[in-house]
């Protein structure tokens, strides 16, 4: 199941949508955002899987702000003479609008088999809380 956070909260990131549309409609062909991401939710928080094969952890920088998770890095081009090169190389940056409060001190990132998994625990203020009823 895919969850679109923009539909769950008021407001949208119009600038990000305009930039994405601009790249999709580029006269130089179809350009896809890199790296590709999946965002999932569970009871404890959110999980962001970032597909970055061939990029070592030392070449990745994660920054979390009050409203964004920023993923920066560089995929270096291997040495050699190519007849065809479809895998992009160079610097990249993705800024994901969180739209939800997370506990920034408990964010964890793990890189395994070319997938960077960033676990973003929900802030206590948004976790469901059972309320006792006094009689």
N, C-alpha and C positions, 0 to 999 in steps of 0.2 A: 504494500500500500504506500502510495506517495502522498506526502502531506505538503501542501503549499502554504507556508507560513503567512504569505501576504493575504490569503483569503481568511485567515483566522483573526487577524488584527486589523484595526482601522488604519488607513493610510497605506500608501504604496510607494515604492521607490521608483518614481517615474524616470529619473535620470538613468538608473541602471537598465531599465527596460528600453529606453531610447538607444543607449549604447549597444545593448545586445542586438536590437533590431538593425542598427547601422552595420554591425559586422555581418549579420545574416544576409543583408541586401547589398553587400560589397560588390562592386563591379569586378573585383579580382577573384571572384569565386566564393564558394561557401567557406566561411571561417567559423570554426566552432570554438567556444570558450574552452580554455585549458587552464587548469586541470578540471576534469569532470568531477562532480560531487553528487553524493546521495545524502539526504538528510532524513533521519528517522527519529521517532519519539518513543520513549517508554515511560513507565511510571516515575523513574528517577531523574530523567533528563532527556537530552538530545544527543544523537550520535551523528557525526559528520564523517563520511568516508570519502576520501580524496584519492582519486586514481592518478598516481604519479610514478609509473614504472620508470626505472632507470635514473631516478633522482635520489642521491644519497641524503640521509637526514641532515648532514652538515650543510647542504645546499638549500635547505628549507627554513623559512622563518615564519613562525606563527605569532600573531599579535591579537590580543583580545581587548576590545574597548567596551564601553558601556553598551554600544548598540551593534558592533560588528565583530566578526571573526575575519581577520585578514591573513591570507595565505600567500606568501611570497617565496620565490625560489628561482632556480635556474637549472634547466636541463642542458647539459653540455653536449655539443655535437661530437660524436666519435671521429677520430682521425681517419682519413682514408679518402679514396676517390669513389664517388657514388654515381651510379647510372640512374638511380631512382632513390629519392629520400622523401618518404611520406610522414615520418614521425617528426614533429616539430622540435626545434631546439631553440634555446634562448631563454631570456628572463620571462617570468610570468607573475601575475598577481590576480588574486580573486578576493573580493570583499563580499562576505555574506552578511546580510542584514539579519540580525538575530530576532528582533522584535519581541523577545521574551527575556525576562531577567534570569541570568544564570549565576551560579556561585563561582565567580572567576578564580577564587583561590583553590578550587578543587578540580579545575580543568586538567585533563590528562590526554597526552598524545602518544600514539604508538605506531611505528611504521613496520609493516609486515607484508612481504611479497608484493611490493609496489603499491600497497594501499595504506595511506595514512589515516588512522582512525582517531578522531578527536572526540572525546567524551565531555559533554557540557552538562554538569549536574544542574537541575533546576534550583533556583533560589528558594529558600524556605517560604518566602512570602507568596509564592504561587503554587506550592504543593498543597494538595487537598488536606484539610484538617478536620477531624471529627470534633464536633461540638457537643458537649454534654448538656443535657436539659435538667435544670433544677426544678424540683417540685415542692 
